[in-house]
Each structure stands twice: as C-alpha cells, then as structure tokens.
C-alpha cells in the first residue's frame, strides 16, 4: 500500500496509529497486534477520515499486486471493528456506506513521528531566532546568549523526548521478557498462564471454493502439535461443528469454554496456498498473535510447524518436539488422510465406508503413514460398533491396521487407543485393553478418546466410581462432545444413578436435539425408573434418527411390554426378524427382545449366539440391569465365566 504520510502519528479516541512503526496503540501504551493487511486497511481509512472510500479503491490500495475477493476486505473491516471495541450497530469509528464502501468518522488528530518531531524543533528554533521581535535589535553578545539559551532548550527538549522513547521501549521489552509477571509496589504477582485453547477449522475464502477436508485438516494437525501437559486443546470432535463461514470465533470460544481461540483462513490457487492465522483472547477479543503465509502447497507442513511454534510462543508453552513430528512428508497422502478424517467424523455408516476408502488411498501413497493406519483401524471398529456389521471381519481388519500403526510409530496415542478398543469390544480381554488405554494416556494425557473408552472398560467390569471419574475428565476436556456426554449418562445408569443419568442425557440433547445415542440411553434410564411411556417416546425418536440401528427397537420392546402393549412389541420383533433376512442384526438385540417378552430360553440362545459371533454388545452383560432376571440361570452364569467377568 502506498501513502504519502508514512511518518505521521494519528490519534483518535483512545487509540494512536504510528504509521512509521506500523503500530496501533491504546493511550495506555498497550500495543494491539494487527496483521499487515488489516493495519494497511486501518491506516488508509484513517488517512482519508471523513471521506467515503469505495470498496474497489480500498481493495486496490491494500492488495496492490493481488486480485482478491470482496470478502477479504469485509473480514478486515470486521476485525478492525472488533479490536476498536465497536459493538454491533455502533459506528464510533467505521461507518458502512451501502452500495459504496466505508468511511472513518472519528475525529483524527495528526502529529509527527519522533524523527519528524526533531526536525520540527529545529525549524521552530530557527524561526524563533529570526522572527521574534524581542531578539531583533539586541546587542550581539545578548543575541548570542539568547541563541545559546534557545539551542540548549532545544537540546533539552530533544533529549527529553528521546529519554521518554527509550523508557517506553524499555518498559515494553521488559514486559515481554517478564511474560508471566505483573508488579504492584514492591510485590511480585504471577499472572495466571493460559490453560485452554480451541483450534477452529480454518475457513476458505468464498463459499464456492470450499475445501472442508483441508479446513478441518489444518485444525486437526495444529491440535495434535499444540496438545500436551501444559495446555488443554479442545479435540477435533468438538471444534468440527464450527464450520460455518460466518462463524464468530469468539462466540465459539465461549461455547467451548476456552481462554483463547486459534482460527484462520485458507486460500488455494494452482499449486500455492495462502494461510492467515490469528490467536485471540476470548474474554476481550484481543489478538495475541497473527501471521500470514504464502507458500507452495507442498510446503504446507512447514507452515503448520511455523504456526504451532508461533502460537506456542504466544501461549508461553513448550512443544517438546511435537511441532516437528510428522507422520508423513507426502502431500497427496496427507490430503487423502484429511478427507478420511472428515468423513469419519460424520459418524454415519455410508460416510464411514467413504472414510475407509480415503485412508486406504493415503496408505497407497505412503505405506509408512502411521496415522492413516490408525484412522483405518478406527473406521473398521466403527463399522461394527455403530454400523451393526459382523464383528469378525471388521475387527480383524481393525486389529491389523492398529498393529501396523504401532509398528510404524509406537508413540502414537491414537494407535494404542485403537488397539485397546479391539481388546475391549472383541477380545473381551479387560486387562489388556486397560493397559493399552494407560499407554495411550502416557503418550497423550489429554486423549479424550482413550479416556472415554478406558471408562467403558471400567464401567463394563463394574468399577463404576473409576469409570465415572474417567468419563467426567473426558467431558471436562471436551465439554461439547456428544458421545462423551451420552456415555457419561449410560455409565451413570450402570452405576445405579438413574436420576443423574437423565439430567446428563437431557443436557446432551440440549447440545444436539437429534443425537440418536442420547435418546437410546435416556430410554434405558426411564425404563429403570418405571417411566415406560417416556421410554417408548425416546426409542421412537431414536428410530426416526437412524435407519440402521436396531438397538432402539430392542429397548423399545422392553418398555412396550411393561405398559401392556404386547401386540406392538410382537410387531417390532417381526420387523427385526424380517430385517435379519436382509442384513446382519446383532444377536444381543434379539436376546433383549425375547427376554422382554418372557421367552427366556430364546433370550439365552441368542446370547450364546452373540458369544459365538463375538457380538460387541456382549460387553454390557455384567452391568445391564435388564439381565438381572437371568443372573442365577446356569447358562447365563457360564456365559459370564467364559467372557472373563467371573
């Protein structure tokens, strides 16, 4: 950007813009960090205050050598309004002129920068010596003395100004070096360090050119690099909901209950990528760090390293080498892996199948890509647990992928967690599963995935207090995670705390009124409390939300029989039997239905079938209250022994 007044200082309201040093300061001396383009936007508006600046003119002046969309300018204006403290609908500084552009309306006072002030003092001194009436007709020695005095005053003024600048600079440098300390009198107090951050999906510039997998992938990688013992980084599952281009990052930060938010924009063209990133404090919107990167797309890993390093510096945390750790150097493999993660997070059966395809393609590009194997292991497991597919085929594939990931990178927490999932859901080896989750948590203390499934093992084996402590910790780390919230409700049921379970599950539905698992779990709690009409309604809603799962049908039958609607319950059984001729229906769900209908021998037959087929739902046999009527039956007792529960 070219302007003719680069040595000026502009004062308006409580702010000062130093054009020469490219700084925005408050009158308290606080420096407000701005990206270069946002500073250019502010400076151009301030220099032309009171005038309507057309959008085209602004865009041409700010992005002199680049063609950009109007959205870039709009975003800059939005950021400026926020840092200047303008509230919605308030126009103390910047006014939008519909159909034209923007006008800076605050009163602006212009003064010179420090260098210009020295020159101004010299000119003032010469002018005063030449033109003041009282100095014109004095004797030479008197004139000489007056000139000498005046020169001394000028030197004193200049020295004073330099002294003030030096002191101000020293204070700024000192504060930045002290970092964590603030001083009051003779006492030293420690300023609480930042403990929580959310990395939001980076946004594409323009809805028509969105690459949601890339947006999510940037967040995913930075979450991994920044996470550690010194700071809590919200996991991908929670931040992934903030995909909307118009999403306000500070609102997202408040909802995620974090102190800081890292977000940014991505622009790709040909083989280049342009990334803008900013770290903002949620409480007041202050930008703690900003950065812009314009590189070849093949350098995306270096950009991610730089961003994580800069953010770590701003947050005053040590990365311990995590920022340099890369699971692949192959950009094509990385892109395919990101697409796999994107579809896996959606959680539906078709999209999980899509994610498997992308993970496999990523491995074809880089056979040593440990994270891709970990993703593949997770997707295969999801097909069985959530997609009601036969355990044998998919769990064996999941095991192969998890073991390969560990072989390639034994320090990958995700891989150990995935192996733990297999040992829990399929092997029913509770001790081995627990050890894998412990290993995952050694590698990543804040792994929400490891915590929630560790809680699963503890709950299913009757260690309820430990399970509730683990799942509570997972929720604290990831408060908006729907599965974590719902699982806490289920574990409360198994611990005999049905009232607390209903409260937690209702809170889960407040987060997302269409979350199927919460309806299935709350139906169980309602049934345990004898609220069978509510249980029927909850299972009906769960059935509306999933065409795949037969679990709502099974638990719905239990409630229907309790209110005497046996005909409807039998119709539901016939529906499941018909479905079983078309696709796999878990034996465990049939066992629930027959037990509810009073056909206990058939229920036991299906439980034994579930054991033979390694139905993953058999892990609930020890703690599910609906089996209490069978616990003294010899066949049931033998099943408990064979499943390592006794």
C-alpha positions as CSV (number, residue, x, y, z in Angstrom):
1,X,0.0,0.0,0.0
2,X,1.3,3.4,-0.9
3,X,0.5,6.5,1.1
4,X,2.2,9.9,1.4
5,X,2.1,10.3,5.1
6,X,4.0,7.4,6.4
7,X,5.8,9.4,9.1
8,X,2.7,10.6,10.8
9,X,1.0,9.6,14.1
10,X,-2.8,9.6,14.1
11,X,-4.8,9.9,17.3
12,X,-8.5,9.1,17.6
13,X,-10.5,8.2,20.7
14,X,-8.2,6.1,23.0
15,X,-6.1,4.9,20.1
16,X,-2.9,6.0,18.3
17,X,-1.6,4.8,14.9
18,X,2.1,5.1,14.4
19,X,2.5,4.9,10.6
20,X,6.3,4.8,10.6
21,X,6.5,1.9,13.0
22,X,3.2,0.3,11.8
23,X,1.7,0.1,15.3
24,X,-1.7,0.5,16.7
25,X,-1.6,1.5,20.4
26,X,-4.0,2.4,23.1
27,X,-3.4,5.6,25.1
28,X,-2.3,3.3,28.0
29,X,0.7,2.3,25.8
30,X,-0.7,-1.2,25.0
31,X,0.3,-2.4,21.6
32,X,-2.6,-4.0,19.7
33,X,-1.2,-6.6,17.2
34,X,-2.7,-6.5,13.7
35,X,-1.9,-8.4,10.5
36,X,-0.1,-6.3,7.8
37,X,-3.2,-6.1,5.6
38,X,-5.5,-5.2,8.5
39,X,-3.1,-2.5,9.5
40,X,-3.0,-1.2,5.9
41,X,-6.8,-1.1,5.9
42,X,-6.9,0.9,9.1
43,X,-4.2,3.3,8.0
44,X,-5.8,4.1,4.7
45,X,-9.2,4.8,6.3
46,X,-7.6,7.0,9.0
47,X,-5.5,8.9,6.4
48,X,-8.8,9.6,4.5
49,X,-11.0,10.1,7.5
50,X,-14.3,11.8,6.8
51,X,-14.3,10.6,3.2
52,X,-16.2,7.8,1.6
53,X,-13.7,5.2,0.3
54,X,-15.1,3.0,-2.4
55,X,-14.5,-0.8,-1.8
56,X,-12.7,-1.1,-5.2
57,X,-10.4,1.7,-4.2
58,X,-9.6,0.1,-0.8
59,X,-9.0,-3.3,-2.3
60,X,-6.7,-1.9,-5.0
61,X,-4.7,0.1,-2.4
62,X,-4.4,-2.8,0.2
63,X,-3.8,-5.7,-2.2
64,X,-1.8,-3.8,-4.8
65,X,-0.4,-6.8,-6.6
66,X,-3.1,-9.4,-6.0
67,X,-6.6,-9.9,-7.1
68,X,-8.8,-10.9,-4.1
69,X,-12.5,-11.2,-3.3
70,X,-14.5,-8.6,-1.5
71,X,-14.8,-11.0,1.4
72,X,-11.2,-10.3,2.3
73,X,-12.0,-6.6,2.7
74,X,-15.2,-7.3,4.7
75,X,-13.2,-9.6,7.0
76,X,-10.6,-6.9,7.6
77,X,-13.3,-4.3,8.4
78,X,-15.0,-6.8,10.8
79,X,-11.7,-7.4,12.6
80,X,-11.0,-3.7,12.9
81,X,-14.4,-3.0,14.4
82,X,-13.8,-5.7,17.0
83,X,-10.3,-4.5,18.0
84,X,-11.5,-0.9,18.2
85,X,-14.3,-2.1,20.5
86,X,-17.3,-1.2,18.3
87,X,-20.4,-3.1,19.4
88,X,-23.0,-4.4,16.8
89,X,-24.9,-1.4,15.4
90,X,-22.4,1.1,16.8
91,X,-20.4,3.3,14.5
92,X,-17.9,5.3,16.6
93,X,-15.1,4.8,14.1
94,X,-16.1,3.0,10.9
95,X,-19.4,3.5,9.0
96,X,-20.6,1.3,6.1
97,X,-21.9,3.3,3.2
98,X,-24.3,1.0,1.4
99,X,-23.5,0.5,-2.2
100,X,-20.2,2.3,-1.9
101,X,-17.8,1.4,0.8
102,X,-16.6,2.7,4.2
103,X,-16.0,6.0,5.9
104,X,-13.8,6.6,9.0
105,X,-15.9,9.0,11.1
106,X,-13.9,9.5,14.3
107,X,-12.1,12.8,14.8
108,X,-8.5,12.3,14.0
109,X,-5.6,14.4,15.3
110,X,-2.3,14.3,13.3
111,X,1.1,14.7,14.8
112,X,4.6,13.8,13.6
113,X,6.6,10.7,14.5
114,X,9.7,11.0,16.8
115,X,12.1,11.6,13.9
116,X,9.9,14.3,12.4
117,X,9.5,16.0,15.7
118,X,13.3,16.6,16.0
119,X,13.3,18.3,12.6
120,X,10.3,20.3,13.6
121,X,12.0,21.5,16.7
122,X,15.0,22.6,14.6
123,X,12.7,24.6,12.3
124,X,10.9,26.1,15.2
125,X,14.2,27.2,16.8
126,X,15.4,28.9,13.6
127,X,12.1,30.6,13.1
128,X,12.0,31.9,16.7
129,X,15.6,33.3,16.4
130,X,14.8,35.1,13.2
131,X,11.4,36.4,13.7
132,X,10.7,37.1,17.4
133,X,10.5,40.9,17.9
134,X,12.4,40.8,21.2
135,X,15.5,39.4,19.6
136,X,15.9,41.8,16.5
137,X,17.8,44.9,17.9
138,X,19.7,43.4,20.8
139,X,23.4,43.7,21.2
140,X,25.5,40.9,19.6
141,X,26.6,39.4,22.9
142,X,22.9,39.4,24.1
143,X,21.8,37.9,20.9
144,X,24.5,35.3,21.2
145,X,23.4,34.5,24.7
146,X,19.8,34.2,23.8
147,X,20.6,32.0,20.8
148,X,22.8,29.8,23.1
149,X,19.9,29.5,25.6
150,X,17.5,28.6,22.8
151,X,19.8,26.0,21.4
152,X,20.2,24.5,24.9
153,X,16.4,24.4,25.4
154,X,16.0,22.7,22.0
155,X,18.6,20.1,23.0
156,X,16.8,19.6,26.3
157,X,13.5,19.0,24.5
158,X,15.1,16.6,22.1
159,X,16.9,14.8,24.9
160,X,13.7,14.6,27.0
161,X,11.8,13.1,24.0
162,X,14.5,10.6,23.4
163,X,14.6,9.7,27.1
164,X,10.8,9.1,27.0
165,X,11.0,7.0,23.9
166,X,13.8,5.0,25.5
167,X,11.9,4.4,28.7
168,X,8.8,3.4,26.8
169,X,10.8,0.9,24.7
170,X,12.5,-0.5,27.8
171,X,9.1,-1.0,29.5
172,X,7.7,-2.8,26.5
173,X,10.7,-5.0,26.1
174,X,10.8,-5.7,29.9
175,X,7.2,-6.7,30.0
176,X,7.6,-9.0,27.0
177,X,10.6,-10.6,28.7
178,X,8.9,-10.9,32.1
179,X,5.9,-12.6,30.4
180,X,4.1,-14.0,33.3
181,X,4.8,-11.3,35.9
182,X,3.0,-8.1,36.9
183,X,4.3,-5.7,39.5
184,X,2.3,-3.9,42.3
185,X,4.5,-1.7,44.5
186,X,7.2,-4.0,45.9
187,X,5.1,-7.1,45.5
188,X,5.5,-9.6,42.6
189,X,2.3,-11.4,41.5
190,X,2.1,-14.3,39.0
191,X,-0.4,-13.7,36.1
192,X,-2.3,-16.9,35.5
193,X,-1.0,-18.6,32.4
194,X,-3.4,-19.5,29.6
195,X,-4.6,-23.1,30.1
196,X,-7.1,-23.7,27.3
197,X,-7.3,-23.1,23.6
198,X,-9.6,-24.2,20.7
199,X,-8.3,-24.5,17.2
200,X,-11.2,-23.9,14.9
201,X,-11.5,-25.2,11.3
202,X,-9.7,-22.8,9.0
203,X,-12.1,-21.1,6.6
204,X,-11.9,-21.0,2.8
205,X,-12.2,-17.5,1.3
206,X,-15.5,-17.8,-0.6
207,X,-18.2,-20.4,-0.3
208,X,-17.9,-21.6,-3.9
209,X,-14.3,-22.7,-3.4
210,X,-14.5,-24.5,0.0
211,X,-12.3,-27.5,0.8
212,X,-13.8,-28.6,4.1
213,X,-11.4,-31.5,4.4
214,X,-8.4,-29.1,4.2
215,X,-10.1,-26.7,6.6
216,X,-10.6,-29.4,9.1
217,X,-7.2,-30.9,8.4
218,X,-5.4,-27.7,9.4
219,X,-7.2,-27.7,12.7
220,X,-6.6,-31.4,13.3
221,X,-2.8,-31.1,12.7
222,X,-2.4,-28.0,14.9
223,X,-4.5,-29.6,17.7
224,X,-2.1,-32.5,17.6
225,X,1.0,-30.3,17.6
226,X,-0.1,-28.0,20.4
227,X,-1.6,-30.6,22.7
228,X,0.3,-31.6,25.8
229,X,0.5,-31.4,29.5
230,X,0.9,-27.6,29.7
231,X,-2.3,-26.7,27.9
232,X,-5.7,-28.2,27.1
233,X,-6.6,-28.1,23.4
234,X,-10.2,-28.9,22.6
235,X,-10.3,-32.1,20.4
236,X,-11.4,-32.2,16.8
237,X,-14.8,-33.7,17.5
238,X,-16.0,-30.6,19.4
239,X,-14.5,-27.9,17.2
240,X,-15.6,-29.6,13.9
241,X,-19.1,-28.2,14.4
242,X,-17.8,-24.7,13.8
243,X,-17.6,-25.0,10.0
244,X,-19.8,-22.1,9.0
245,X,-18.0,-19.3,7.1
246,X,-19.8,-16.7,9.1
247,X,-19.0,-18.3,12.5
248,X,-17.8,-15.8,15.1
249,X,-14.7,-17.3,16.6
250,X,-15.2,-15.6,20.0
251,X,-18.7,-17.0,20.3
252,X,-17.3,-20.4,19.5
253,X,-14.6,-19.9,22.2
254,X,-17.2,-19.0,24.8
255,X,-19.3,-22.1,23.9
256,X,-16.2,-24.3,24.1
257,X,-15.3,-22.7,27.4
258,X,-11.7,-21.8,26.4
259,X,-9.5,-18.7,27.1
260,X,-8.1,-18.5,23.6
261,X,-9.1,-19.3,20.0
262,X,-6.8,-20.0,17.0
263,X,-8.5,-19.7,13.7
264,X,-7.7,-18.5,10.2
265,X,-8.4,-18.6,6.5
266,X,-7.1,-20.7,3.6
267,X,-6.8,-19.7,0.0
268,X,-5.5,-22.1,-2.7
269,X,-4.7,-21.3,-6.3
270,X,-2.8,-23.5,-8.7
271,X,0.0,-25.0,-6.6
272,X,0.1,-22.3,-3.9
273,X,-1.6,-21.9,-0.5
274,X,-2.1,-18.7,1.4
275,X,-2.9,-19.0,5.1
276,X,-3.8,-16.3,7.6
277,X,-3.9,-17.3,11.2
278,X,-4.7,-15.4,14.4
279,X,-4.7,-16.3,18.1
280,X,-7.4,-14.3,20.0
281,X,-8.2,-14.0,23.7
282,X,-11.9,-14.9,24.1
283,X,-12.6,-12.5,27.1
284,X,-12.0,-9.3,25.1
285,X,-11.1,-10.3,21.5
286,X,-7.5,-9.1,21.8
287,X,-5.3,-10.7,19.2
288,X,-2.3,-12.3,20.9
289,X,-0.6,-13.3,17.6
290,X,-1.3,-13.1,13.9
291,X,0.6,-14.5,10.9
292,X,0.3,-14.7,7.2
293,X,1.9,-17.3,5.0
294,X,2.0,-17.5,1.2
295,X,3.8,-20.7,0.1
296,X,3.8,-23.6,-2.3
297,X,1.2,-26.2,-1.3
298,X,4.0,-28.7,-0.9
299,X,5.3,-26.5,1.9
300,X,2.1,-26.9,4.0
301,X,3.9,-28.9,6.6
302,X,6.4,-26.2,7.2
303,X,3.6,-23.6,7.5
304,X,1.9,-25.8,10.1
305,X,5.2,-26.1,12.0
306,X,5.7,-22.3,12.0
307,X,2.1,-21.6,13.2
308,X,2.4,-24.1,16.0
309,X,5.8,-22.6,17.1
310,X,4.4,-19.0,17.0
311,X,1.3,-19.9,18.9
312,X,3.3,-21.9,21.5
313,X,5.5,-18.8,22.0
314,X,2.4,-16.6,22.4
315,X,0.9,-19.0,24.9
316,X,4.2,-19.5,26.7
317,X,4.2,-23.3,26.4
318,X,6.9,-25.8,25.3
319,X,6.1,-28.1,22.5
320,X,8.7,-30.6,23.4
321,X,9.4,-31.6,19.8
322,X,5.7,-32.3,18.9
323,X,5.7,-29.5,16.4
324,X,8.3,-31.1,14.3
325,X,6.8,-34.6,14.3
326,X,5.2,-35.6,11.1
327,X,3.6,-38.9,10.2
328,X,4.1,-38.3,6.5
329,X,6.0,-36.0,4.2
330,X,3.8,-36.9,1.2
331,X,1.3,-34.1,0.5
332,X,-1.0,-36.3,-1.6
333,X,-1.2,-38.9,1.2
334,X,-1.9,-36.1,3.8
335,X,-4.7,-34.7,1.7
336,X,-6.4,-38.1,1.4
337,X,-5.9,-38.8,5.1
338,X,-7.7,-35.4,5.9
339,X,-10.6,-36.5,3.7
340,X,-10.8,-39.7,5.6
341,X,-10.9,-37.9,8.9
342,X,-13.5,-35.5,7.6
343,X,-15.9,-38.3,6.6
344,X,-15.2,-40.5,9.7
345,X,-16.2,-37.7,12.0
346,X,-19.7,-37.6,10.4
347,X,-20.4,-40.9,12.1
348,X,-22.8,-42.5,9.6
349,X,-22.4,-45.9,8.1
350,X,-22.1,-44.7,4.4
351,X,-19.6,-41.9,5.3
352,X,-17.6,-44.3,7.4
353,X,-17.3,-46.5,4.4
354,X,-16.1,-43.5,2.4
355,X,-13.5,-42.7,5.0
356,X,-12.1,-46.2,4.7
357,X,-11.6,-45.7,1.0
358,X,-9.6,-42.4,1.6
359,X,-7.5,-44.0,4.4
360,X,-6.6,-46.8,2.0
361,X,-5.7,-44.4,-0.8
362,X,-3.5,-42.4,1.7
363,X,-1.6,-45.6,2.6
364,X,-1.1,-46.4,-1.1
365,X,0.7,-43.0,-1.5
366,X,2.7,-43.6,1.7
367,X,2.8,-47.2,3.0
368,X,4.6,-45.9,6.2
369,X,1.8,-43.4,7.1
370,X,1.1,-44.5,10.7
371,X,-1.8,-42.0,11.2
372,X,-3.6,-43.3,8.2
373,X,-3.4,-46.9,9.6
374,X,-4.8,-45.6,12.9
375,X,-7.7,-43.9,11.1
376,X,-8.4,-47.1,9.2
377,X,-8.4,-49.1,12.4
378,X,-10.9,-46.6,13.9
379,X,-13.2,-46.7,10.9
380,X,-13.3,-50.5,10.8
381,X,-14.2,-50.6,14.5
382,X,-16.9,-48.0,13.9
383,X,-18.5,-50.2,11.3
384,X,-19.0,-52.9,13.9
385,X,-19.9,-50.9,17.0
386,X,-22.1,-48.2,15.4
387,X,-22.9,-49.7,12.0
388,X,-24.2,-53.1,13.2
389,X,-21.8,-55.1,10.9
390,X,-20.5,-58.6,11.8
391,X,-17.6,-58.3,14.3
392,X,-15.3,-61.0,12.9
393,X,-14.5,-59.4,9.6
394,X,-14.2,-55.8,10.6
395,X,-12.5,-56.2,14.0
396,X,-9.8,-58.4,12.4
397,X,-9.1,-55.7,9.9
398,X,-9.1,-53.1,12.6
399,X,-6.5,-55.1,14.6
400,X,-4.2,-55.4,11.6
401,X,-4.3,-51.7,10.9
402,X,-3.8,-50.8,14.6
403,X,-0.8,-53.1,15.0
404,X,0.7,-51.7,11.8
405,X,0.3,-48.2,13.1
406,X,2.1,-49.1,16.3
407,X,4.8,-50.9,14.4
408,X,5.4,-47.7,12.4
409,X,5.1,-45.3,15.4
410,X,4.9,-46.8,18.9
411,X,4.5,-43.2,20.3
412,X,1.2,-42.7,18.5
413,X,-1.5,-42.5,21.3
414,X,-4.3,-43.0,18.7
415,X,-2.9,-46.3,17.7
416,X,-2.7,-47.7,21.2
417,X,-6.2,-46.5,21.9
418,X,-7.5,-48.3,18.8
419,X,-5.8,-51.5,19.8
420,X,-7.4,-51.1,23.2
421,X,-10.8,-50.8,21.5
422,X,-10.3,-54.2,19.8
423,X,-9.2,-55.8,23.0
424,X,-12.3,-54.4,24.8
425,X,-15.0,-54.9,22.2
426,X,-13.8,-58.1,20.5
427,X,-11.3,-59.9,22.6
428,X,-13.0,-59.3,26.0
429,X,-9.6,-59.1,27.5
430,X,-10.2,-56.4,30.0
431,X,-6.7,-56.2,31.5
432,X,-5.0,-56.0,28.1
433,X,-7.5,-53.3,27.0
434,X,-6.8,-51.3,30.2
435,X,-3.1,-51.5,29.6
436,X,-3.4,-50.1,26.1
437,X,-5.5,-47.2,27.3
438,X,-3.0,-46.5,30.0
439,X,-0.2,-46.5,27.4
440,X,-2.3,-44.1,25.2
441,X,-2.7,-41.7,28.2
442,X,1.0,-41.9,29.0
443,X,1.6,-40.6,25.4
444,X,-1.2,-38.1,25.5
445,X,-2.5,-37.2,29.0
446,X,-5.5,-35.4,27.5
447,X,-6.6,-38.0,25.0
448,X,-10.4,-37.8,25.2
449,X,-10.7,-41.0,23.0
450,X,-8.5,-43.0,25.4
451,X,-10.3,-41.6,28.5
452,X,-13.8,-42.4,27.3
453,X,-13.1,-46.0,26.3
454,X,-11.0,-46.6,29.4
455,X,-14.1,-45.6,31.2
456,X,-16.0,-48.1,29.1
457,X,-13.8,-50.9,30.3
458,X,-14.1,-49.8,33.9
459,X,-17.9,-49.5,33.7
460,X,-18.4,-52.8,32.0
461,X,-16.4,-54.6,34.6
462,X,-18.3,-52.9,37.5
463,X,-15.6,-50.4,38.6
464,X,-18.2,-47.6,38.5
465,X,-16.5,-44.9,40.6
466,X,-13.4,-45.1,38.5
467,X,-15.4,-45.1,35.3
468,X,-17.3,-42.0,36.3
469,X,-14.1,-40.2,37.2
470,X,-12.6,-41.0,33.8
471,X,-15.6,-40.0,31.8
472,X,-16.0,-36.8,33.8
473,X,-12.4,-35.9,33.0
474,X,-13.1,-36.6,29.3
475,X,-16.1,-34.3,29.4
476,X,-14.1,-31.5,31.2
477,X,-11.5,-31.7,28.3
478,X,-14.2,-31.8,25.6
479,X,-17.4,-30.4,27.0
480,X,-19.3,-30.3,23.7
481,X,-18.5,-33.9,22.7
482,X,-21.9,-35.5,22.2
483,X,-20.7,-39.1,22.6
484,X,-18.8,-38.3,25.8
485,X,-21.8,-36.6,27.3
486,X,-24.1,-39.5,26.3
487,X,-21.7,-42.2,27.6
488,X,-21.5,-40.5,30.9
489,X,-25.3,-40.8,31.1
490,X,-25.1,-44.6,30.3
491,X,-22.3,-45.2,32.8
492,X,-24.5,-43.4,35.5
493,X,-27.3,-45.9,34.7
494,X,-24.9,-48.8,35.2
495,X,-23.8,-47.3,38.5
496,X,-27.5,-47.2,39.6
497,X,-27.7,-43.4,39.4
498,X,-30.7,-43.0,37.1
499,X,-31.8,-39.5,38.1
500,X,-28.3,-38.2,37.5
501,X,-28.2,-40.1,34.2
502,X,-31.4,-38.4,33.0
503,X,-30.1,-35.0,33.9
504,X,-26.8,-35.6,31.9
505,X,-28.7,-37.1,28.9
506,X,-31.1,-34.1,28.8
507,X,-28.1,-31.8,28.8
508,X,-26.7,-33.8,25.9
509,X,-29.9,-33.3,23.9
510,X,-29.6,-29.6,24.7
511,X,-26.4,-29.7,22.8
512,X,-28.0,-31.6,19.9
513,X,-31.7,-32.4,19.9
514,X,-31.1,-35.0,17.1
515,X,-28.4,-37.1,18.8
516,X,-29.6,-40.7,18.5
517,X,-27.5,-42.3,21.2
518,X,-28.8,-39.9,23.9
519,X,-32.4,-41.0,23.1
520,X,-31.4,-44.7,23.3
521,X,-29.6,-44.2,26.6
522,X,-32.3,-42.0,28.2
523,X,-34.9,-44.6,27.3
524,X,-32.9,-47.1,29.4
525,X,-32.9,-44.7,32.4
526,X,-36.6,-44.0,32.0
527,X,-37.3,-47.8,32.0
528,X,-35.3,-48.3,35.1
529,X,-37.4,-45.6,36.8
530,X,-40.7,-47.1,35.6
531,X,-41.3,-44.2,33.2
532,X,-42.2,-46.5,30.4
533,X,-44.3,-44.1,28.3
534,X,-41.3,-41.7,28.2
535,X,-39.0,-44.7,27.3
536,X,-41.3,-45.6,24.4
537,X,-41.3,-42.0,23.1
538,X,-37.5,-41.8,23.4
539,X,-36.9,-45.0,21.4
540,X,-39.4,-43.9,18.8
541,X,-37.4,-40.7,18.3
542,X,-34.1,-42.7,18.1
543,X,-35.6,-44.9,15.4
544,X,-36.5,-41.8,13.4
545,X,-32.9,-40.7,13.6
546,X,-31.3,-44.0,12.4
547,X,-32.4,-46.4,9.7
548,X,-29.5,-48.8,10.6
549,X,-29.6,-49.4,14.3
550,X,-32.0,-52.0,15.8
551,X,-31.0,-51.1,19.3
552,X,-33.9,-48.6,19.7
553,X,-36.3,-51.3,18.6
554,X,-35.0,-53.7,21.2
555,X,-35.1,-51.3,24.1
556,X,-38.5,-50.0,22.9
557,X,-39.9,-53.6,23.1
558,X,-38.9,-53.8,26.7
559,X,-40.9,-50.6,27.5
560,X,-43.9,-51.6,25.4
561,X,-44.2,-54.9,27.3
562,X,-44.1,-53.1,30.6
563,X,-47.1,-50.9,29.6
564,X,-49.0,-54.0,28.3
565,X,-48.6,-53.2,24.6
566,X,-47.6,-56.8,23.7
567,X,-49.1,-56.7,20.2
568,X,-46.9,-53.7,19.3
569,X,-43.9,-55.4,20.9
570,X,-44.5,-58.6,18.8
571,X,-44.8,-56.4,15.7
572,X,-41.4,-54.9,16.5
573,X,-39.9,-58.4,16.9
574,X,-41.4,-59.4,13.5
575,X,-39.8,-56.3,12.0
576,X,-36.4,-57.3,13.4
577,X,-36.8,-60.9,12.1
578,X,-37.6,-59.5,8.6
579,X,-34.6,-57.2,8.7
580,X,-32.3,-60.2,9.7
581,X,-33.1,-61.8,6.3
582,X,-31.8,-58.7,4.5
583,X,-28.8,-57.8,6.6
584,X,-27.0,-58.5,9.8
585,X,-28.9,-57.9,13.1
586,X,-26.9,-58.3,16.3
587,X,-27.9,-61.4,18.3
588,X,-27.7,-59.3,21.5
589,X,-30.6,-57.1,20.4
590,X,-32.7,-60.2,19.7
591,X,-31.9,-61.5,23.2
592,X,-33.1,-58.3,24.7
593,X,-36.4,-58.6,22.8
594,X,-37.1,-62.2,23.8
595,X,-36.2,-61.6,27.4
596,X,-38.6,-58.6,27.5
597,X,-41.3,-60.9,26.0
598,X,-40.7,-63.5,28.7
599,X,-39.1,-66.1,26.4
600,X,-36.0,-66.6,28.5
601,X,-34.7,-69.7,26.8
602,X,-34.7,-68.0,23.4
603,X,-33.0,-65.0,25.0
604,X,-30.2,-67.3,26.3
605,X,-30.0,-68.9,22.9
606,X,-29.3,-65.6,21.3
607,X,-26.8,-64.6,24.0
608,X,-24.9,-67.7,23.3
609,X,-25.1,-66.9,19.6
610,X,-23.8,-63.4,20.4
611,X,-20.9,-65.0,22.2
612,X,-20.1,-67.3,19.3
613,X,-20.2,-64.4,16.8
614,X,-18.2,-62.1,19.2
615,X,-21.1,-59.6,19.1
616,X,-19.5,-56.4,20.6
617,X,-22.7,-55.6,22.6
618,X,-21.9,-58.6,24.9
619,X,-19.5,-56.3,26.8
620,X,-22.6,-55.0,28.7
621,X,-23.7,-58.3,30.0
622,X,-22.3,-57.8,33.5
623,X,-23.8,-54.3,34.1
624,X,-27.0,-54.1,32.0
625,X,-29.9,-54.1,34.5
626,X,-32.3,-55.8,32.0
627,X,-30.4,-59.1,32.5
628,X,-30.9,-59.1,36.3
629,X,-33.8,-61.7,36.0
630,X,-31.4,-64.2,34.4
631,X,-28.3,-63.8,36.6
632,X,-28.9,-67.0,38.5
633,X,-29.6,-69.1,35.4
634,X,-26.8,-71.7,34.9
635,X,-26.4,-70.8,31.2
636,X,-26.1,-67.1,32.0
637,X,-23.6,-67.8,34.8
638,X,-21.5,-69.9,32.3
639,X,-21.6,-67.1,29.8
640,X,-20.3,-64.7,32.4
641,X,-17.4,-67.0,33.2
642,X,-16.5,-67.5,29.5
643,X,-16.5,-63.8,29.0
644,X,-14.0,-63.3,31.8
645,X,-16.5,-61.5,34.0
646,X,-16.3,-64.0,36.8
